[in-house]
Amino acid sequence: MAAGWPPQRHTSLASLNPRGGEGELRARACSATARSGAGDAAAERARPGLRVGAAPPAAGAAAAKEERIVVLETENAALHLKLAERFKQDLKSLRSFAFELSKKFQRQSQTYLYQILTAVQGIQLQNEAMQIFQIKAFDLEQSLQEVTERYEKEKQKRRALHNSLVELRGNIRVHCRIRPLLPFDTTGHSISQDRQRTFSEKVAHAADDETVLVKCSRPGHTSINKTFQFERVYNASESQDTVFADVAPLLTSLLDGYNVCIMAYGQTGSGKTYTMLGPQLEENFPFSTEDESELGIIPRATQEVFRLISEKPSGSYWVEVSVVEVYNNEIFDLLAKDSCGKVFGVKRDVVTTREGKSDVPLLTHETVENASEVLHLVSKSLQLRVRHPTLVHAHSSRSHLVVTLTITTVDSGENFGTSWEEEQTSQRLNKEVSCTFPQKMRDNKSTSSSRPSSPAQLEATEKMKQVKTRLQLVDLAGSECVGMSGVTGAALRETSFINRSLSALADVLGAIAEQRSHVPYRNSKLTHLLQDSVGGDAKLLVMLCISPDQKYLTESMQSLGFGTRARQVQRGQVKKKNFPVPSKAK
């Protein structure tokens, strides 16, 4: 079978074409059938013994082979016919499926295209709306900026006019600083349960840069909001830089011939020492220059004074510094030295001169040439300052600190104004010359001044025109409620003196505001020492420091009331110190 199997050249797939090969397949199938019949007849004749003269066996084998081939061709043709029918049906189904798929694809394509177009239109509308919104926002921003600029200009004009009015009336400038809530605000103290119920609740806020809003509430009563107006109000987030920026203009007046005093007032733990000096460090309280942004008013004012002096002609100014504390109604000189040169506090007294000015005899004045020397002396003095821990503040200052910078302006020229009368000139000049070397003239062993005092220099000094102005930087001790602070013994006595001296200060301001004939400066060493600043010709700035916590509400209200009364004081226009003119006799 394998040897005689012919090649399948008539059964290729090309013949399965349903269009041209179907009839041919059918014809080939009929031909194969006919040939099969003829083969059967030949086979009958080939059988042995049936007919005389039958073909030989070889011829019979060939006929059988031919018959087999015909049968296979017939089967092959029939199989191809079935495959052709099946292929036709599958092709028809495939064509139908492709048509449906194409229609579905077109429908989905149209749907997606419509959605895309709708989305694009929506995006375009949104972009147009966004552009319109941006234009309106830009217009509003420009309008807001213009209004803000006009507001700032008007506010500056109003503030300038207000400052001019303050200058004319001699009013006291009052700034208020609200400190943030601190960790010790949340710690338990030995206070009443009624006050403990509202720990760490902020009741004092800066409504704007000139208004303090305080929420006053009591159990069973409706909450009442009270407002206090000051020249400047600082909220809890404003920095030391911002505070000093409003203080710095006063220092320019110092070199223009005006005395200046800046004092911090408030309850204990309200941030007075931080505002005046900076962060309180561990023991020696040194001034750290690593983070200058934390420095307080005293180191910054010192630096600013020497910066202003550096812009003036060389040798026309010199600066002296003194540091005192008022502790238990006694004045202590914190720069005084013993025989070994060691600094220790020496008790001093305050007197009133014939001119009606306050003076501390034998007070140590150290001549300084730069801010670093001043801060070094102040740092050493702070080591002697009395501090005592209380339940309210772990580093509570128990004394009033007064740092005084005395600036002497010297000029030997001839072209200065003459504002004093002839008969006062000679006496004033002699007083200024004697004050130039106060300790040298009293005691050669004193350390009050480091300048030489040779006869030639004294003679030259007498020929000079001098004006002395003072910058007093005061860190007052904090008022205390004994029930809050929990002090006993010596600390309780300190609290009594602190509160009495602050009450005396309030009494002095009240007497000045009411224009009484007698002002009780001598009721306290503090008010006697600050007589020239509070009631004299100094530009005075009071920095109120308050806590926002509910439990300190009473103390905060007392401080705000003090500041309000201080703003009402009218002392008359502050006088400028001019250069005296030598008398005609000289």
Summary of the structure (lengths in Angstrom):
residues: 586
radius of gyration: 53.8
end to end distance: 159.7
largest distance: 191.4
contacts: 1716
relative contact order: 0.12
helix: 49%
strand: 17%
